[in-house]
Amino acid sequence: MSVRHIGSRGSDLALWQSRTVLAALRGSGAPGWNSDITVITTRGDVDQSPYLAGGVEKGFFTKELEVALLDRRIDLVVHSLKDLPTATPDGLRNITILPRASAADWLLIRREFHAPREDGLLPLAAGTRVGASSLRRGALLGRFAPQAQSVPLRGNVPTRVRKLAENAGVDAIILAGAGLSRLNLDLSAFVVIELSPQWWVPAPGQGALAGQCRAGEAEIEAQVAALTDHACADAAHWEREFLRVIEGGCSTPFGCHVAGSRAYLGIAGEHGWLASQVELPDFKEDKHRDEFIRGAVAGCKPIAAESLVAGTVGRALFTR
């Protein structure tokens, strides 16, 4: 049997994901996987231009890894599912694997900019500069923190946290909670707020991992598929179906979170952030599912101020 290799970006989070899946493969008894991770640099790792924040296309962090798979230099890549385009490249297969981490975004605030409120908006002082790395987060800030300013932020997770700690152009930042918890970073210097995915709707697939391998290699596909957590896979599949049908991507401020049989939706409209929640039917035909998704997204409405006061946009994880 030939030795099989996992390829990865070189960031701390990407390597954590790859090592976690490698350990799971070995724990399941899958033979032949090399213990070394092959690090491959992507365009997203090289181009750190701030103006790209929020506007990069899907595949910005994955293309070079996909080429290495197709060239047989590696045999598996572990991705954050939210980073993958909904259209899989010819010759490759994406398999959602392992239980999902939290899908929620976390808000990290320098203490001097933390300002508790009673109107349902985020507890940020007027003029707070919030580092946001996607158009979705920027649009959500416009609704839930109109007193704050969204600013572009690039870099891997530890770099963004360091920029906040050093007061390097941001007073608060928003990141996926999954990456922060997986890296077990020390966040004790900040006020940390977990943003409810029912209100602050995350990116489709956020918190989930995907194993990408060559299609048609039955043994590798079976080994990777054996790591599937079906609850995670089912929810992520619905979320990415919403994304596919509206033809969304990094250029479309859109969020979707599925919990059980309910989907929480959000999209930026002409007059601000729109949201809704719907019960998911059991459609067997793609045509009916696509029609349902279009109708559900079209039903998104502005969030009333009284709903903000009654709801819980975020909860403090720790403020000490």
Secondary structure as a PSIPRED ss2 file (coil, helix, strand):
# PSIPRED VFORMAT (PSIPRED V4.0)

   1 M C   1.000  0.000  0.000
   2 S C   1.000  0.000  0.000
   3 V C   1.000  0.000  0.000
   4 R E   0.000  0.000  1.000
   5 H E   0.000  0.000  1.000
   6 I E   0.000  0.000  1.000
   7 G E   0.000  0.000  1.000
   8 S E   0.000  0.000  1.000
   9 R C   1.000  0.000  0.000
  10 G C   1.000  0.000  0.000
  11 S C   1.000  0.000  0.000
  12 D H   0.000  1.000  0.000
  13 L H   0.000  1.000  0.000
  14 A H   0.000  1.000  0.000
  15 L H   0.000  1.000  0.000
  16 W H   0.000  1.000  0.000
  17 Q H   0.000  1.000  0.000
  18 S H   0.000  1.000  0.000
  19 R H   0.000  1.000  0.000
  20 T H   0.000  1.000  0.000
  21 V H   0.000  1.000  0.000
  22 L H   0.000  1.000  0.000
  23 A H   0.000  1.000  0.000
  24 A H   0.000  1.000  0.000
  25 L H   0.000  1.000  0.000
  26 R H   0.000  1.000  0.000
  27 G H   0.000  1.000  0.000
  28 S C   1.000  0.000  0.000
  29 G C   1.000  0.000  0.000
  30 A C   1.000  0.000  0.000
  31 P C   1.000  0.000  0.000
  32 G C   1.000  0.000  0.000
  33 W E   0.000  0.000  1.000
  34 N E   0.000  0.000  1.000
  35 S E   0.000  0.000  1.000
  36 D E   0.000  0.000  1.000
  37 I E   0.000  0.000  1.000
  38 T E   0.000  0.000  1.000
  39 V E   0.000  0.000  1.000
  40 I C   1.000  0.000  0.000
  41 T C   1.000  0.000  0.000
  42 T C   1.000  0.000  0.000
  43 R H   0.000  1.000  0.000
  44 G H   0.000  1.000  0.000
  45 D H   0.000  1.000  0.000
  46 V H   0.000  1.000  0.000
  47 D C   1.000  0.000  0.000
  48 Q C   1.000  0.000  0.000
  49 S C   1.000  0.000  0.000
  50 P H   0.000  1.000  0.000
  51 Y H   0.000  1.000  0.000
  52 L H   0.000  1.000  0.000
  53 A C   1.000  0.000  0.000
  54 G E   0.000  0.000  1.000
  55 G C   1.000  0.000  0.000
  56 V C   1.000  0.000  0.000
  57 E C   1.000  0.000  0.000
  58 K C   1.000  0.000  0.000
  59 G C   1.000  0.000  0.000
  60 F C   1.000  0.000  0.000
  61 F C   1.000  0.000  0.000
  62 T C   1.000  0.000  0.000
  63 K H   0.000  1.000  0.000
  64 E H   0.000  1.000  0.000
  65 L H   0.000  1.000  0.000
  66 E H   0.000  1.000  0.000
  67 V H   0.000  1.000  0.000
  68 A H   0.000  1.000  0.000
  69 L H   0.000  1.000  0.000
  70 L H   0.000  1.000  0.000
  71 D C   1.000  0.000  0.000
  72 R C   1.000  0.000  0.000
  73 R C   1.000  0.000  0.000
  74 I C   1.000  0.000  0.000
  75 D C   1.000  0.000  0.000
  76 L E   0.000  0.000  1.000
  77 V E   0.000  0.000  1.000
  78 V E   0.000  0.000  1.000
  79 H E   0.000  0.000  1.000
  80 S E   0.000  0.000  1.000
  81 L H   0.000  1.000  0.000
  82 K H   0.000  1.000  0.000
  83 D H   0.000  1.000  0.000
  84 L C   1.000  0.000  0.000
  85 P C   1.000  0.000  0.000
  86 T C   1.000  0.000  0.000
  87 A C   1.000  0.000  0.000
  88 T C   1.000  0.000  0.000
  89 P C   1.000  0.000  0.000
  90 D C   1.000  0.000  0.000
  91 G C   1.000  0.000  0.000
  92 L E   0.000  0.000  1.000
  93 R E   0.000  0.000  1.000
  94 N E   0.000  0.000  1.000
  95 I E   0.000  0.000  1.000
  96 T E   0.000  0.000  1.000
  97 I E   0.000  0.000  1.000
  98 L C   1.000  0.000  0.000
  99 P C   1.000  0.000  0.000
 100 R C   1.000  0.000  0.000
 101 A C   1.000  0.000  0.000
 102 S C   1.000  0.000  0.000
 103 A C   1.000  0.000  0.000
 104 A C   1.000  0.000  0.000
 105 D E   0.000  0.000  1.000
 106 W E   0.000  0.000  1.000
 107 L E   0.000  0.000  1.000
 108 L E   0.000  0.000  1.000
 109 I E   0.000  0.000  1.000
 110 R E   0.000  0.000  1.000
 111 R H   0.000  1.000  0.000
 112 E H   0.000  1.000  0.000
 113 F H   0.000  1.000  0.000
 114 H E   0.000  0.000  1.000
 115 A C   1.000  0.000  0.000
 116 P C   1.000  0.000  0.000
 117 R C   1.000  0.000  0.000
 118 E C   1.000  0.000  0.000
 119 D C   1.000  0.000  0.000
 120 G C   1.000  0.000  0.000
 121 L C   1.000  0.000  0.000
 122 L C   1.000  0.000  0.000
 123 P C   1.000  0.000  0.000
 124 L E   0.000  0.000  1.000
 125 A C   1.000  0.000  0.000
 126 A C   1.000  0.000  0.000
 127 G C   1.000  0.000  0.000
 128 T C   1.000  0.000  0.000
 129 R E   0.000  0.000  1.000
 130 V E   0.000  0.000  1.000
 131 G E   0.000  0.000  1.000
 132 A E   0.000  0.000  1.000
 133 S C   1.000  0.000  0.000
 134 S E   0.000  0.000  1.000
 135 L H   0.000  1.000  0.000
 136 R H   0.000  1.000  0.000
 137 R H   0.000  1.000  0.000
 138 G H   0.000  1.000  0.000
 139 A H   0.000  1.000  0.000
 140 L H   0.000  1.000  0.000
 141 L H   0.000  1.000  0.000
 142 G H   0.000  1.000  0.000
 143 R H   0.000  1.000  0.000
 144 F H   0.000  1.000  0.000
 145 A C   1.000  0.000  0.000
 146 P C   1.000  0.000  0.000
 147 Q C   1.000  0.000  0.000
 148 A C   1.000  0.000  0.000
 149 Q E   0.000  0.000  1.000
 150 S E   0.000  0.000  1.000
 151 V E   0.000  0.000  1.000
 152 P E   0.000  0.000  1.000
 153 L C   1.000  0.000  0.000
 154 R C   1.000  0.000  0.000
 155 G C   1.000  0.000  0.000
 156 N C   1.000  0.000  0.000
 157 V H   0.000  1.000  0.000
 158 P H   0.000  1.000  0.000
 159 T H   0.000  1.000  0.000
 160 R H   0.000  1.000  0.000
 161 V H   0.000  1.000  0.000
 162 R H   0.000  1.000  0.000
 163 K H   0.000  1.000  0.000
 164 L H   0.000  1.000  0.000
 165 A H   0.000  1.000  0.000
 166 E C   1.000  0.000  0.000
 167 N C   1.000  0.000  0.000
 168 A C   1.000  0.000  0.000
 169 G C   1.000  0.000  0.000
 170 V C   1.000  0.000  0.000
 171 D C   1.000  0.000  0.000
 172 A E   0.000  0.000  1.000
 173 I E   0.000  0.000  1.000
 174 I E   0.000  0.000  1.000
 175 L E   0.000  0.000  1.000
 176 A E   0.000  0.000  1.000
 177 G H   0.000  1.000  0.000
 178 A H   0.000  1.000  0.000
 179 G H   0.000  1.000  0.000
 180 L H   0.000  1.000  0.000
 181 S H   0.000  1.000  0.000
 182 R H   0.000  1.000  0.000
 183 L H   0.000  1.000  0.000
 184 N C   1.000  0.000  0.000
 185 L C   1.000  0.000  0.000
 186 D C   1.000  0.000  0.000
 187 L C   1.000  0.000  0.000
 188 S C   1.000  0.000  0.000
 189 A C   1.000  0.000  0.000
 190 F E   0.000  0.000  1.000
 191 V E   0.000  0.000  1.000
 192 V E   0.000  0.000  1.000
 193 I E   0.000  0.000  1.000
 194 E E   0.000  0.000  1.000
 195 L E   0.000  0.000  1.000
 196 S C   1.000  0.000  0.000
 197 P C   1.000  0.000  0.000
 198 Q C   1.000  0.000  0.000
 199 W C   1.000  0.000  0.000
 200 W C   1.000  0.000  0.000
 201 V C   1.000  0.000  0.000
 202 P C   1.000  0.000  0.000
 203 A C   1.000  0.000  0.000
 204 P C   1.000  0.000  0.000
 205 G C   1.000  0.000  0.000
 206 Q C   1.000  0.000  0.000
 207 G C   1.000  0.000  0.000
 208 A C   1.000  0.000  0.000
 209 L E   0.000  0.000  1.000
 210 A E   0.000  0.000  1.000
 211 G E   0.000  0.000  1.000
 212 Q E   0.000  0.000  1.000
 213 C E   0.000  0.000  1.000
 214 R E   0.000  0.000  1.000
 215 A C   1.000  0.000  0.000
 216 G C   1.000  0.000  0.000
 217 E C   1.000  0.000  0.000
 218 A H   0.000  1.000  0.000
 219 E H   0.000  1.000  0.000
 220 I H   0.000  1.000  0.000
 221 E H   0.000  1.000  0.000
 222 A H   0.000  1.000  0.000
 223 Q H   0.000  1.000  0.000
 224 V H   0.000  1.000  0.000
 225 A H   0.000  1.000  0.000
 226 A C   1.000  0.000  0.000
 227 L C   1.000  0.000  0.000
 228 T C   1.000  0.000  0.000
 229 D C   1.000  0.000  0.000
 230 H H   0.000  1.000  0.000
 231 A H   0.000  1.000  0.000
 232 C H   0.000  1.000  0.000
 233 A H   0.000  1.000  0.000
 234 D H   0.000  1.000  0.000
 235 A H   0.000  1.000  0.000
 236 A H   0.000  1.000  0.000
 237 H H   0.000  1.000  0.000
 238 W H   0.000  1.000  0.000
 239 E H   0.000  1.000  0.000
 240 R H   0.000  1.000  0.000
 241 E H   0.000  1.000  0.000
 242 F H   0.000  1.000  0.000
 243 L H   0.000  1.000  0.000
 244 R H   0.000  1.000  0.000
 245 V H   0.000  1.000  0.000
 246 I C   1.000  0.000  0.000
 247 E C   1.000  0.000  0.000
 248 G C   1.000  0.000  0.000
 249 G C   1.000  0.000  0.000
 250 C C   1.000  0.000  0.000
 251 S C   1.000  0.000  0.000
 252 T C   1.000  0.000  0.000
 253 P C   1.000  0.000  0.000
 254 F E   0.000  0.000  1.000
 255 G E   0.000  0.000  1.000
 256 C E   0.000  0.000  1.000
 257 H E   0.000  0.000  1.000
 258 V E   0.000  0.000  1.000
 259 A E   0.000  0.000  1.000
 260 G C   1.000  0.000  0.000
 261 S C   1.000  0.000  0.000
 262 R E   0.000  0.000  1.000
 263 A E   0.000  0.000  1.000
 264 Y E   0.000  0.000  1.000
 265 L E   0.000  0.000  1.000
 266 G E   0.000  0.000  1.000
 267 I E   0.000  0.000  1.000
 268 A E   0.000  0.000  1.000
 269 G E   0.000  0.000  1.000
 270 E C   1.000  0.000  0.000
 271 H C   1.000  0.000  0.000
 272 G E   0.000  0.000  1.000
 273 W E   0.000  0.000  1.000
 274 L E   0.000  0.000  1.000
 275 A E   0.000  0.000  1.000
 276 S E   0.000  0.000  1.000
 277 Q E   0.000  0.000  1.000
 278 V E   0.000  0.000  1.000
 279 E E   0.000  0.000  1.000
 280 L C   1.000  0.000  0.000
 281 P C   1.000  0.000  0.000
 282 D C   1.000  0.000  0.000
 283 F C   1.000  0.000  0.000
 284 K C   1.000  0.000  0.000
 285 E C   1.000  0.000  0.000
 286 D H   0.000  1.000  0.000
 287 K H   0.000  1.000  0.000
 288 H H   0.000  1.000  0.000
 289 R H   0.000  1.000  0.000
 290 D H   0.000  1.000  0.000
 291 E H   0.000  1.000  0.000
 292 F H   0.000  1.000  0.000
 293 I H   0.000  1.000  0.000
 294 R H   0.000  1.000  0.000
 295 G H   0.000  1.000  0.000
 296 A H   0.000  1.000  0.000
 297 V H   0.000  1.000  0.000
 298 A H   0.000  1.000  0.000
 299 G C   1.000  0.000  0.000
 300 C C   1.000  0.000  0.000
 301 K E   0.000  0.000  1.000
 302 P E   0.000  0.000  1.000
 303 I C   1.000  0.000  0.000
 304 A C   1.000  0.000  0.000
 305 A H   0.000  1.000  0.000
 306 E H   0.000  1.000  0.000
 307 S H   0.000  1.000  0.000
 308 L H   0.000  1.000  0.000
 309 V H   0.000  1.000  0.000
 310 A H   0.000  1.000  0.000
 311 G C   1.000  0.000  0.000
 312 T C   1.000  0.000  0.000
 313 V C   1.000  0.000  0.000
 314 G E   0.000  0.000  1.000
 315 R E   0.000  0.000  1.000
 316 A E   0.000  0.000  1.000
 317 L E   0.000  0.000  1.000
 318 F E   0.000  0.000  1.000
 319 T C   1.000  0.000  0.000
 320 R C   1.000  0.000  0.000
